[in-house]
Amino acid sequence: MTELTTRNRFENSTMAQLEERPNETEMKSMDANRYATKKTIAQGMLDIALLTANASQLKYILQVGEQHQFYKLMLILISLSIVLQILSGVLSLSLSLLRDCRLHQPEFHQSANVINHVRTGFAFFTTMINLFISAFDSRLPPPQGDFLNEVN
């Protein structure tokens, strides 16, 4: 009798464990949603970091003024980068509103795809512009003479 009772307890606990676990399709959908949420948050934080860095670079260029070797180029590139980031944010907001309100209607799918492609293009050009900004940024002071001559 004790063996039967032990077996019943084991089967009951095993069934309870199986019932507590969600099936695999539920797990996958939860993981995909969680991943997308984390990705969106991380992307937003990176966008804010880039915008902050560009604002800091713009402040530096304006403080240094014409003394900077590439003043006009840097001013144009940084301003263009900030404008593209703002436009990308506006497109992201409009895409989010479109998804929430009307994406279930097929006639809005093409507009959502166009907005998404334009936003992706803005992100690409912002990245390329910031690559050039980094290349022309000369915050380090130029070397003062030859090191070997100073030692001797």
QUIURSUL-V489327 format. One record per backbone hydrogen bond with DSSP energy under -1.0 kcal/mol. NH is the residue of the N-H (numbers start at 1). CO is the residue of the C=O. If there is no record, write none. Layout:
# QUIURSUL-V489327
nh->(NH;NH)
co->(CO;CO)
This chain:
# QUIURSUL-V489327
nh->(5;6;7;8;9;10;11;12;13;14;15;16;17;18;19;20;21;27;28;29;30;31;32;33;34;35;36;37;38;39;40;41;42;43;44;45;46;47;48;49;50;51;52;53;54;55;56;57;58;59;60;61;62;63;64;65;67;68;71;74;75;76;77;78;79;80;81;82;83;84;85;86;87;88;89;90;91;92;93;94;95;96;97;98;99;100;101;102;105;108;109;112;113;114;115;116;117;118;119;120;121;122;123;124;125;126;127;128;129;130;131;132;133;134;135;136;137;145;150;151;152)
co->(1;2;3;4;5;6;7;8;9;10;11;12;13;14;15;16;17;23;24;25;26;27;28;29;30;31;32;33;34;35;36;37;38;39;40;41;42;43;44;45;46;47;48;49;50;51;52;53;54;55;56;57;58;59;60;61;64;65;68;70;71;72;73;74;75;76;77;78;79;80;81;82;83;84;85;86;87;88;89;90;91;92;93;94;95;96;97;98;102;105;106;108;109;110;111;112;113;114;115;116;117;118;119;120;121;122;123;124;125;126;127;128;129;130;131;132;133;143;146;147;148)
